[in-house]
C-alpha cells in the first residue's frame, strides 16, 4: 500500500463510528446506531427540543423515533435543494419538511416508484457527477436499469455500517472474509466489503469466478473464516463440493447470505455441510448491502435505522400497517448525498417486528425476513399467489437437488406446474418426494382441491446443464393472455 493510500485509510478509519464501538460490546450494530444518534443530538438544537432531554446517555425507542423523523426532515430539505426530481415533486404536491412531525405524517409524502428511478435516474442525483466517487447500475428483478451514484461520504457511510455489521456477526482481528459474488458486473459488492475489512484490520479475499473449484482453492489458500455471497451460489458450491470434500475441515465460523432470499431448506443444508450458522442479510443496491442483519436468534433482521427509515404499507391503500403485519416494504435514506430516495417502494413483502429482541438488543426494530416480491408473484387456480421462495423450501429440502426452474402452462382449463430439476441422482423416489412436497404448499393444495391446478410434473436434467446465473428467473409463465402478476 502506497503512502497516499495509507493516509486515506488513516483518515477514513478516524471517521468511522464502527471504531468507536467498545471492545466486547454484545450488540455492535445497535451501539453504532446509538453513537450516531447521540452525535446528531449534540449538534442539533431542534432534535434536543423534540426529544426533551439535555443529555442522551441511553437511547430509548422513543428517542430514536424522534431521531429518525428529524433525519427524514433534513433529508427532505436536502433533496428539495439538490434533487431536481424531488424539488419538482414536492412543489407540485405542496409538501414541506415541516409537515413531518409524527410517524403518521409520513403518509403525506409521495411514494417513489422504481420505474421513476429507472426513467429519471439523473434527475434523482443530488450531487454533480464530478462529485460521485462511483456509480452502480441495477436492474433488480424488474429488468429496468437504474443508476445509483455514491459520493465519497456515501461510500464511507456504507463501509461504516458494513464494518459494524461484520462486528455484529462476530468477526474480530485474525478473521478473514471471503467474498463470493460470481458474474456480478453491474455493481461491485467487494468494493465496500473489502474496504470495511481493511479498516477493521480483518483479512479478505475475493473470487468472482463461477468455477466452484476456484472458489474452494481461494477459500483454503486465504485462510478464510467467514464467507459472504449469494445463497443460490453458496448452496450450489455446498451441494457440488459436499460429496468430494469435508467442508467442515475449512473451519468456517459463519456464512453470510445476502442479496437474494434465503430459504430455510437452503440454510439447513449449508449449516449441516459447513458446520456453522448461516446468517441472513437483507440489502438493495439502491441503499447498500447491510440494510438489515440477522442476529444469533435468527428471528428477524436488525435494521440500519440510523441511515434508513423502514415503513410497511398496505400496497392497495398505501397506509401503514401495524408491526407484525405483512405488507410492502418502503424505505427512505436518511443521510444519503448522491442518490437520496424518499419513501422508495421495494416491492418486497415483509413485516417489521418491535423491540426488544431475545438477543438483548433494546430499541432496534427488526425486519421479518421478506417472504417474496410483488413483482415476482404469479397466480394459479383461483388467484392463489405463488413466488420462488415458496418452492425453494419445498424443492431444496432434498440435498440431492442442485437447482430447479418451474414453468407454468395450461393443461386444458387447469394450471400446470412443471419442475425442471438439476440433479445427478434422478429416481422415481426423488420425483415422488418433490411432487408430494410441492403439493403440500397451501397455495398449490388449494388449487388441487378446486380442480383448477393439475398435479405437478417433475423432469430431471443432469448437473451442469442448467447454467448458473445471478438472479435467474425461477418461475416462467408460459400461459397466454393471463394476468400473471400483481
MIRO-227814 format. One record per residue (C-alpha): residue in one letter; x, y, z negated. Coordinates in pm, whole numbers, plus 50000, padded with zeros to 5 digits. Layout:
// MIRO-227814
[pt 'a',[X,Y,Z]]
...
This chain:
// MIRO-227814
[pt 'x',[50000,50000,50000]]
[pt 'x',[50142,50339,50104]]
[pt 'x',[50183,50641,49876]]
[pt 'x',[49877,50815,50023]]
[pt 'x',[49658,50506,49983]]
[pt 'x',[49783,50466,49627]]
[pt 'x',[49694,50826,49549]]
[pt 'x',[49345,50788,49699]]
[pt 'x',[49294,50472,49494]]
[pt 'x',[49402,50659,49178]]
[pt 'x',[49157,50943,49250]]
[pt 'x',[48866,50707,49320]]
[pt 'x',[48946,50495,49014]]
[pt 'x',[48924,50803,48791]]
[pt 'x',[48586,50894,48940]]
[pt 'x',[48427,50554,48885]]
[pt 'x',[48188,50523,48594]]
[pt 'x',[48247,50147,48606]]
[pt 'x',[48585,50209,48444]]
[pt 'x',[48410,50382,48152]]
[pt 'x',[48222,50064,48060]]
[pt 'x',[48370,49938,47730]]
[pt 'x',[48560,49611,47735]]
[pt 'x',[48345,49322,47620]]
[pt 'x',[48020,49506,47700]]
[pt 'x',[47740,49248,47720]]
[pt 'x',[47535,49441,47976]]
[pt 'x',[47773,49635,48204]]
[pt 'x',[47509,49737,48458]]
[pt 'x',[47273,49887,48201]]
[pt 'x',[47566,50057,48025]]
[pt 'x',[47673,50203,48361]]
[pt 'x',[47324,50348,48406]]
[pt 'x',[47331,50489,48052]]
[pt 'x',[47661,50663,48123]]
[pt 'x',[47522,50816,48442]]
[pt 'x',[47203,50933,48268]]
[pt 'x',[47399,51089,47977]]
[pt 'x',[47631,51275,48214]]
[pt 'x',[47331,51413,48406]]
[pt 'x',[47165,51505,48075]]
[pt 'x',[47466,51710,47962]]
[pt 'x',[47484,51905,48289]]
[pt 'x',[47115,51990,48336]]
[pt 'x',[46902,52203,48109]]
[pt 'x',[46583,52103,48293]]
[pt 'x',[46640,51736,48212]]
[pt 'x',[46721,51809,47847]]
[pt 'x',[46397,52002,47815]]
[pt 'x',[46194,51727,47980]]
[pt 'x',[46342,51461,47751]]
[pt 'x',[46312,51688,47448]]
[pt 'x',[46642,51590,47285]]
[pt 'x',[46962,51778,47212]]
[pt 'x',[47179,51466,47228]]
[pt 'x',[47125,51147,47426]]
[pt 'x',[47307,50883,47224]]
[pt 'x',[47090,50581,47303]]
[pt 'x',[46890,50589,47625]]
[pt 'x',[46530,50468,47598]]
[pt 'x',[46293,50367,47875]]
[pt 'x',[46109,50697,47836]]
[pt 'x',[46438,50890,47866]]
[pt 'x',[46525,50702,48180]]
[pt 'x',[46184,50766,48336]]
[pt 'x',[46250,51139,48297]]
[pt 'x',[46600,51098,48441]]
[pt 'x',[46455,50928,48749]]
[pt 'x',[46185,51189,48804]]
[pt 'x',[46447,51464,48764]]
[pt 'x',[46674,51299,49020]]
[pt 'x',[46373,51249,49252]]
[pt 'x',[46303,51624,49240]]
[pt 'x',[46671,51702,49300]]
[pt 'x',[46685,51463,49596]]
[pt 'x',[46373,51630,49739]]
[pt 'x',[46537,51971,49706]]
[pt 'x',[46846,51840,49880]]
[pt 'x',[46661,51689,50178]]
[pt 'x',[46437,51995,50211]]
[pt 'x',[46752,52194,50274]]
[pt 'x',[46971,51946,50462]]
[pt 'x',[46750,51684,50637]]
[pt 'x',[46553,51806,50942]]
[pt 'x',[46312,51514,50917]]
[pt 'x',[46209,51573,50556]]
[pt 'x',[46219,51952,50584]]
[pt 'x',[45957,51935,50859]]
[pt 'x',[45758,51656,50689]]
[pt 'x',[45731,51832,50351]]
[pt 'x',[45644,52164,50516]]
[pt 'x',[45375,52000,50725]]
[pt 'x',[45214,51839,50418]]
[pt 'x',[45282,52134,50186]]
[pt 'x',[45454,51932,49912]]
[pt 'x',[45739,52057,49694]]
[pt 'x',[45972,51909,49430]]
[pt 'x',[45784,52095,49157]]
[pt 'x',[45476,51884,49236]]
[pt 'x',[45651,51581,49085]]
[pt 'x',[45616,51571,48706]]
[pt 'x',[45474,51225,48640]]
[pt 'x',[45500,50878,48790]]
[pt 'x',[45155,50910,48949]]
[pt 'x',[45266,51232,49121]]
[pt 'x',[45497,51026,49340]]
[pt 'x',[45192,50915,49538]]
[pt 'x',[45162,51272,49669]]
[pt 'x',[45483,51231,49867]]
[pt 'x',[45451,51068,50211]]
[pt 'x',[45594,50722,50272]]
[pt 'x',[45884,50680,50514]]
[pt 'x',[45838,50407,50773]]
[pt 'x',[46137,50202,50900]]
[pt 'x',[46022,50283,51254]]
[pt 'x',[46052,50656,51172]]
[pt 'x',[46414,50598,51075]]
[pt 'x',[46480,50391,51388]]
[pt 'x',[46331,50651,51622]]
[pt 'x',[46475,50958,51446]]
[pt 'x',[46795,50838,51275]]
[pt 'x',[46992,51156,51338]]
[pt 'x',[46710,51373,51202]]
[pt 'x',[46742,51187,50872]]
[pt 'x',[47112,51274,50845]]
[pt 'x',[47160,51529,50566]]
[pt 'x',[47530,51585,50637]]
[pt 'x',[47711,51659,50961]]
[pt 'x',[47862,51359,51138]]
[pt 'x',[48207,51506,51077]]
[pt 'x',[48143,51455,50703]]
[pt 'x',[48032,51093,50746]]
[pt 'x',[48302,50854,50626]]
[pt 'x',[48132,50565,50803]]
[pt 'x',[47811,50477,50984]]
[pt 'x',[47632,50143,50975]]
[pt 'x',[47366,50012,51207]]
[pt 'x',[47098,49767,51109]]
[pt 'x',[46801,49610,51281]]
[pt 'x',[46699,49412,50973]]
[pt 'x',[46410,49183,51062]]
[pt 'x',[46223,49439,51273]]
[pt 'x',[46455,49447,51574]]
[pt 'x',[46458,49829,51570]]
[pt 'x',[46812,49968,51542]]
[pt 'x',[46863,50218,51260]]
[pt 'x',[47173,50429,51192]]
[pt 'x',[47279,50491,50833]]
[pt 'x',[47551,50744,50754]]
[pt 'x',[47761,50737,50434]]
[pt 'x',[47972,51030,50315]]
[pt 'x',[48283,50973,50102]]
[pt 'x',[48074,51039,49790]]
[pt 'x',[47818,50783,49908]]
[pt 'x',[48089,50520,49954]]
[pt 'x',[48239,50594,49613]]
[pt 'x',[47890,50562,49461]]
[pt 'x',[47836,50226,49636]]
[pt 'x',[48177,50100,49523]]
[pt 'x',[48092,50214,49171]]
[pt 'x',[47767,50019,49149]]
[pt 'x',[47922,49711,49312]]
[pt 'x',[48208,49727,49061]]
[pt 'x',[47955,49740,48777]]
[pt 'x',[47760,49452,48930]]
[pt 'x',[48077,49240,48956]]
[pt 'x',[48135,49302,48586]]
[pt 'x',[47771,49213,48521]]
[pt 'x',[47813,48869,48681]]
[pt 'x',[48123,48802,48472]]
[pt 'x',[48425,48892,48687]]
[pt 'x',[48737,49001,48499]]
[pt 'x',[49108,49056,48571]]
[pt 'x',[49257,48739,48713]]
[pt 'x',[48945,48654,48913]]
[pt 'x',[48929,48671,49292]]
[pt 'x',[48622,48729,49511]]
[pt 'x',[48585,48551,49844]]
[pt 'x',[48364,48745,50087]]
[pt 'x',[48200,48524,50349]]
[pt 'x',[47968,48703,50590]]
[pt 'x',[48006,48533,50930]]
[pt 'x',[47915,48705,51255]]
[pt 'x',[47817,49035,51089]]
[pt 'x',[47919,49308,51333]]
[pt 'x',[47674,49596,51283]]
[pt 'x',[47798,49663,50931]]
[pt 'x',[48097,49553,50728]]
[pt 'x',[47994,49438,50379]]
[pt 'x',[48355,49358,50291]]
[pt 'x',[48447,49729,50303]]
[pt 'x',[48269,49811,49978]]
[pt 'x',[48321,49477,49801]]
[pt 'x',[48696,49463,49864]]
[pt 'x',[48718,49828,49761]]
[pt 'x',[48542,49752,49432]]
[pt 'x',[48779,49460,49365]]
[pt 'x',[49085,49679,49428]]
[pt 'x',[48954,49946,49194]]
[pt 'x',[48897,49692,48915]]
[pt 'x',[49221,49504,48974]]
[pt 'x',[49049,49187,49095]]
[pt 'x',[49173,48974,49383]]
[pt 'x',[48975,48939,49705]]
[pt 'x',[48973,48756,50037]]
[pt 'x',[48759,48795,50347]]
[pt 'x',[48670,48543,50615]]
[pt 'x',[48410,48627,50880]]
[pt 'x',[48462,48301,51071]]
[pt 'x',[48169,48071,51143]]
[pt 'x',[48414,47779,51107]]
[pt 'x',[48346,47613,50770]]
[pt 'x',[48696,47458,50760]]
[pt 'x',[48845,47806,50789]]
[pt 'x',[48621,47927,50508]]
[pt 'x',[48733,47638,50288]]
[pt 'x',[49104,47692,50354]]
[pt 'x',[49074,48067,50283]]
[pt 'x',[48897,48000,49952]]
[pt 'x',[49161,47747,49849]]
[pt 'x',[49466,47949,49960]]
[pt 'x',[49336,48269,49796]]
[pt 'x',[49260,48102,49464]]
[pt 'x',[48906,48238,49477]]
[pt 'x',[48696,48208,49162]]
[pt 'x',[48384,48388,49290]]
[pt 'x',[48209,48369,49626]]
[pt 'x',[47966,48620,49777]]
[pt 'x',[47778,48578,50103]]
[pt 'x',[47461,48489,50286]]
[pt 'x',[47277,48199,50116]]
[pt 'x',[47196,48038,50451]]
[pt 'x',[47566,48019,50537]]
[pt 'x',[47689,47919,50191]]
[pt 'x',[47423,47647,50190]]
[pt 'x',[47544,47528,50531]]
[pt 'x',[47904,47513,50404]]
[pt 'x',[47782,47329,50096]]
[pt 'x',[47595,47057,50285]]
[pt 'x',[47854,47004,50559]]
[pt 'x',[48155,47016,50326]]
[pt 'x',[48000,46838,50031]]
[pt 'x',[48033,46491,50179]]
[pt 'x',[48405,46538,50256]]
[pt 'x',[48533,46749,49967]]
[pt 'x',[48469,46776,49596]]
[pt 'x',[48363,47140,49592]]
[pt 'x',[48372,47147,49212]]
[pt 'x',[48751,47097,49228]]
[pt 'x',[48789,47451,49366]]
[pt 'x',[48697,47596,49026]]
[pt 'x',[48441,47849,49148]]
[pt 'x',[48282,48026,48849]]
[pt 'x',[47988,48194,49023]]
[pt 'x',[47835,48213,49369]]
[pt 'x',[47664,48542,49454]]
[pt 'x',[47385,48514,49710]]
[pt 'x',[47290,48834,49891]]
[pt 'x',[47124,48992,50197]]
[pt 'x',[46880,48702,50254]]
[pt 'x',[46608,48530,50048]]
[pt 'x',[46742,48253,49823]]
[pt 'x',[46503,47961,49780]]
[pt 'x',[46516,47760,49459]]
[pt 'x',[46584,47442,49658]]
[pt 'x',[46892,47600,49814]]
[pt 'x',[47002,47730,49474]]
[pt 'x',[46976,47387,49310]]
[pt 'x',[47169,47217,49591]]
[pt 'x',[47450,47474,49574]]
[pt 'x',[47468,47474,49194]]
[pt 'x',[47490,47096,49187]]
[pt 'x',[47762,47082,49454]]
[pt 'x',[47983,47365,49326]]
[pt 'x',[47922,47313,48954]]
[pt 'x',[47840,47676,48883]]
[pt 'x',[47547,47915,48871]]
[pt 'x',[47422,48084,49187]]
[pt 'x',[47333,48446,49114]]
[pt 'x',[47086,48625,49341]]
[pt 'x',[47147,48984,49453]]
[pt 'x',[46899,49194,49650]]
[pt 'x',[47006,49476,49876]]
[pt 'x',[46944,49657,50204]]
[pt 'x',[47189,49825,50440]]
[pt 'x',[46979,50142,50401]]
[pt 'x',[47061,50156,50028]]
[pt 'x',[47366,49938,49968]]
[pt 'x',[47448,49582,49872]]
[pt 'x',[47386,49574,49497]]
[pt 'x',[47039,49724,49460]]
[pt 'x',[46936,49453,49214]]
[pt 'x',[47141,49184,49039]]
[pt 'x',[47028,48869,48862]]
[pt 'x',[47147,48803,48507]]
[pt 'x',[47216,48469,48336]]
[pt 'x',[46847,48432,48252]]
[pt 'x',[46767,48417,48626]]
[pt 'x',[46427,48569,48555]]
[pt 'x',[46419,48880,48771]]
[pt 'x',[46695,49101,48911]]
[pt 'x',[46825,49402,48718]]
[pt 'x',[46782,49710,48935]]
[pt 'x',[47017,50001,49005]]
[pt 'x',[46778,50260,48867]]
[pt 'x',[47046,50525,48834]]
[pt 'x',[47070,50555,49213]]
[pt 'x',[46733,50418,49326]]
[pt 'x',[46371,50460,49225]]
[pt 'x',[46163,50145,49274]]
[pt 'x',[45788,50152,49328]]
[pt 'x',[45545,49874,49418]]
[pt 'x',[45233,49974,49609]]
[pt 'x',[44925,49808,49747]]
[pt 'x',[45001,49817,50123]]
[pt 'x',[44635,49877,50202]]
[pt 'x',[44551,50156,49955]]
[pt 'x',[44910,50291,49924]]
[pt 'x',[44851,50325,49548]]
[pt 'x',[45077,50199,49268]]
[pt 'x',[45011,49853,49128]]
[pt 'x',[45079,49756,48763]]
[pt 'x',[45404,49591,48655]]
[pt 'x',[45399,49220,48730]]
[pt 'x',[45159,49261,49024]]
[pt 'x',[45286,49182,49372]]
[pt 'x',[45278,49447,49640]]
[pt 'x',[45509,49619,49885]]
[pt 'x',[45842,49741,49751]]
[pt 'x',[45910,50113,49813]]
[pt 'x',[46248,50271,49736]]
[pt 'x',[46382,50625,49704]]
[pt 'x',[46752,50710,49698]]
[pt 'x',[46828,50943,49406]]
[pt 'x',[47187,51051,49475]]
[pt 'x',[47246,50998,49849]]
[pt 'x',[47419,51258,50067]]
[pt 'x',[47450,51106,50415]]
[pt 'x',[47110,50945,50481]]
[pt 'x',[46878,51007,50184]]
[pt 'x',[46549,50818,50210]]
[pt 'x',[46234,50920,50023]]
[pt 'x',[45969,50655,49945]]
[pt 'x',[46102,50415,50208]]
[pt 'x',[45882,50115,50287]]
[pt 'x',[46094,49800,50268]]
[pt 'x',[45810,49565,50375]]
[pt 'x',[45935,49323,50107]]
[pt 'x',[45668,49159,49892]]
[pt 'x',[45774,49186,49528]]
[pt 'x',[45680,49294,49177]]
[pt 'x',[45852,49493,48904]]
[pt 'x',[45896,49348,48555]]
[pt 'x',[45909,49574,48248]]
[pt 'x',[46191,49567,47990]]
[pt 'x',[46327,49422,47774]]
[pt 'x',[46493,49113,47926]]
[pt 'x',[46580,48798,47733]]
[pt 'x',[46944,48864,47825]]
[pt 'x',[46934,49162,47586]]
[pt 'x',[46902,49449,47835]]
[pt 'x',[46683,49713,47670]]
[pt 'x',[46542,49964,47920]]
[pt 'x',[46619,49844,48273]]
[pt 'x',[46325,49731,48486]]
[pt 'x',[46372,49409,48681]]
[pt 'x',[46271,49314,49031]]
[pt 'x',[46090,48984,49063]]
[pt 'x',[46259,48803,49349]]
[pt 'x',[46083,48908,49673]]
[pt 'x',[45860,48625,49793]]
[pt 'x',[45862,48728,50158]]
[pt 'x',[45838,49011,50405]]
[pt 'x',[45526,49166,50552]]
[pt 'x',[45688,49174,50896]]
[pt 'x',[45777,48804,50878]]
[pt 'x',[45431,48680,50783]]
[pt 'x',[45218,48472,51016]]
[pt 'x',[44861,48350,50975]]
[pt 'x',[44735,47994,51013]]
[pt 'x',[44394,47839,50962]]
[pt 'x',[44151,48090,50818]]
[pt 'x',[44410,48364,50780]]
[pt 'x',[44644,48195,50532]]
[pt 'x',[44978,48376,50530]]
[pt 'x',[45298,48180,50577]]
[pt 'x',[45659,48302,50572]]
[pt 'x',[46007,48144,50578]]
[pt 'x',[46066,48127,50202]]
[pt 'x',[45760,47901,50164]]
[pt 'x',[45918,47642,50390]]
[pt 'x',[46274,47689,50259]]
[pt 'x',[46174,47548,49922]]
[pt 'x',[45992,47254,50082]]
[pt 'x',[46245,47160,50351]]
[pt 'x',[46574,47229,50174]]
[pt 'x',[46467,47018,49876]]
[pt 'x',[46647,46731,50051]]
[pt 'x',[47026,46769,50066]]
[pt 'x',[47047,46580,50395]]
[pt 'x',[46897,46876,50580]]
[pt 'x',[47139,47137,50718]]
[pt 'x',[46891,47376,50880]]
[pt 'x',[46548,47396,51040]]
[pt 'x',[46317,47605,51255]]
[pt 'x',[45938,47587,51273]]
[pt 'x',[45726,47662,51578]]
[pt 'x',[45356,47743,51560]]
[pt 'x',[45145,47627,51854]]
[pt 'x',[44788,47520,51919]]
[pt 'x',[44661,47162,51903]]
[pt 'x',[44317,47216,52051]]
[pt 'x',[44146,47456,51811]]
[pt 'x',[44390,47376,51529]]
[pt 'x',[44724,47540,51447]]
[pt 'x',[45020,47302,51471]]
[pt 'x',[45349,47341,51281]]
[pt 'x',[45642,47164,51448]]
[pt 'x',[45963,47147,51245]]
[pt 'x',[46294,47111,51428]]
[pt 'x',[46524,46975,51158]]
[pt 'x',[46906,46961,51179]]
[pt 'x',[47047,46652,51006]]
[pt 'x',[47286,46363,51055]]
[pt 'x',[47051,46131,50865]]
[pt 'x',[46730,46107,51068]]
[pt 'x',[46482,45846,50949]]
[pt 'x',[46111,45781,50918]]
[pt 'x',[46154,45807,50541]]
[pt 'x',[46302,46160,50568]]
[pt 'x',[46038,46262,50821]]
[pt 'x',[45760,46149,50589]]
[pt 'x',[45921,46325,50293]]
[pt 'x',[45939,46657,50482]]
[pt 'x',[45580,46631,50606]]
[pt 'x',[45446,46545,50259]]
[pt 'x',[45641,46834,50105]]
[pt 'x',[45511,47083,50364]]
[pt 'x',[45153,46955,50325]]
[pt 'x',[45170,47031,49951]]
[pt 'x',[45226,47402,50023]]
[pt 'x',[44897,47565,49924]]
[pt 'x',[44853,47762,50247]]
[pt 'x',[44910,47451,50462]]
[pt 'x',[44700,47231,50234]]
[pt 'x',[44405,47470,50259]]
[pt 'x',[44437,47480,50638]]
[pt 'x',[44429,47100,50649]]
[pt 'x',[44121,47089,50427]]
[pt 'x',[43947,47341,50654]]
[pt 'x',[44040,47121,50953]]
[pt 'x',[44197,47427,51119]]
[pt 'x',[44559,47310,51081]]
[pt 'x',[44695,46982,51220]]
[pt 'x',[44927,46757,51025]]
[pt 'x',[45283,46896,51071]]
[pt 'x',[45525,46733,51313]]
[pt 'x',[45899,46680,51249]]
[pt 'x',[46159,46649,51525]]
[pt 'x',[46523,46575,51434]]
[pt 'x',[46826,46726,51607]]
[pt 'x',[47192,46637,51535]]
[pt 'x',[47411,46856,51314]]
[pt 'x',[47578,47126,51520]]
[pt 'x',[47303,47152,51779]]
[pt 'x',[47141,47448,51600]]
[pt 'x',[47397,47728,51624]]
[pt 'x',[47419,47933,51304]]
[pt 'x',[47304,48294,51340]]
[pt 'x',[47267,48573,51086]]
[pt 'x',[46901,48648,51008]]
[pt 'x',[46790,48377,51253]]
[pt 'x',[46416,48353,51311]]
[pt 'x',[46286,48061,51105]]
[pt 'x',[45931,48083,51239]]
[pt 'x',[45850,48121,51609]]
[pt 'x',[45487,48174,51705]]
[pt 'x',[45405,48028,52047]]
[pt 'x',[45033,48097,52030]]
[pt 'x',[44891,48337,52287]]
[pt 'x',[44656,48631,52222]]
[pt 'x',[44675,48591,51849]]
[pt 'x',[44700,48845,51567]]
[pt 'x',[45024,48698,51441]]
[pt 'x',[45137,48948,51183]]
[pt 'x',[45003,49196,50937]]
